[in-house]
Amino acid sequence: MTHMMLSELAMQAAQAASDKKAKDVLILDIHELTPMADYFVICSANSGTQIQAVSKAIKDKMGENGVYCKGMEGLEDARWVLMDFGDIVVHIFRPEDREFYHLERLWGDAPVLSLETEAE
C-alpha cells in the first residue's frame, strides 16, 4: 500500500473518531522515524463508554476499507486503547492519560496532521 493510500486511511480513522466526538484528534506521520508504523492516530475520549464507541467506529470504518485490526489492547480498562492496523496504529486516551504519556512530545519530530489542517 502506498504512503498516500495509508495517509487517506489514517484520515478516515481520524474522521471516524471525530464523528464520535473524540477530542484533539491528530495524526503523526512517523514513517521516516520508525519501521513500526507509518501513522499514529491519537485522540481523547472522556469516558470508557465513549472510548468503546470511538474504537468500534474506527474498527468499522477501517473494515469498510478492507483493513482489519490485527490487535487491540486496553479496551477492558478503557483508559488507553491501542488499535493495531499494521501501518496505522490508533491510540484512544482518557485526557489525563494522554497528558501523562504525551505521545505528541515523545514523537515530536513527526509531522503532525489534524482534521482541521486537512479540511482546509
Backbone hydrogen bonds, N-H to C=O, Kabsch-Sander energy under -0.5 kcal/mol:
donor,donor_aa,acceptor,acceptor_aa,energy
6,L,2,T,-2.3
7,S,3,H,-2.2
8,E,4,M,-2.0
9,L,5,M,-2.2
10,A,6,L,-2.7
11,M,7,S,-2.1
12,Q,8,E,-2.2
13,A,9,L,-2.3
14,A,10,A,-2.4
15,Q,11,M,-2.6
16,A,12,Q,-2.2
17,A,13,A,-1.9
18,S,14,A,-2.4
19,D,15,Q,-2.6
20,K,16,A,-0.8
20,K,17,A,-0.9
21,K,18,S,-2.2
22,A,17,A,-2.2
23,K,44,S,-2.8
26,L,42,I,-2.5
27,I,113,L,-3.9
28,L,40,F,-3.0
29,D,27,I,-0.5
29,D,111,P,-2.7
30,I,28,L,-1.1
30,I,38,D,-1.8
31,H,38,D,-1.1
33,L,30,I,-1.8
34,T,30,I,-1.6
38,D,87,D,-2.5
39,Y,87,D,-2.2
40,F,28,L,-2.1
41,V,89,V,-2.4
42,I,26,L,-2.8
42,I,40,F,-0.5
43,C,91,H,-2.0
44,S,23,K,-2.3
45,A,93,F,-2.7
51,I,47,S,-2.5
52,Q,48,G,-2.3
53,A,49,T,-2.1
54,V,50,Q,-2.9
55,S,51,I,-2.6
56,K,52,Q,-2.2
57,A,53,A,-2.3
58,I,54,V,-2.4
59,K,55,S,-2.5
60,D,56,K,-2.7
61,K,57,A,-2.5
62,M,58,I,-2.8
63,G,59,K,-2.2
64,E,60,D,-2.0
65,N,61,K,-0.9
65,N,62,M,-0.8
66,G,63,G,-1.9
67,V,62,M,-2.6
68,Y,66,G,-0.5
70,K,84,D,-3.4
71,G,84,D,-0.9
73,E,82,L,-2.3
78,A,74,G,-2.5
79,R,74,G,-0.6
81,V,92,I,-2.9
82,L,73,E,-2.3
82,L,80,W,-0.5
83,M,81,V,-0.5
83,M,90,V,-2.9
84,D,71,G,-3.0
85,F,83,M,-0.7
85,F,88,I,-2.6
87,D,85,F,-1.1
89,V,39,Y,-2.5
90,V,83,M,-2.8
91,H,41,V,-3.3
92,I,81,V,-2.7
93,F,43,C,-2.7
93,F,91,H,-0.5
94,R,79,R,-2.2
97,D,94,R,-0.6
98,R,94,R,-2.4
99,E,95,P,-2.3
100,F,96,E,-1.7
101,Y,97,D,-2.7
102,H,98,R,-2.6
105,R,102,H,-1.0
106,L,102,H,-2.0
107,W,103,L,-2.7
108,G,105,R,-1.6
110,A,107,W,-2.1
113,L,27,I,-3.5
115,L,25,V,-0.8
118,E,114,S,-2.4
119,A,115,L,-1.9
120,E,116,E,-1.0
120,E,117,T,-0.5
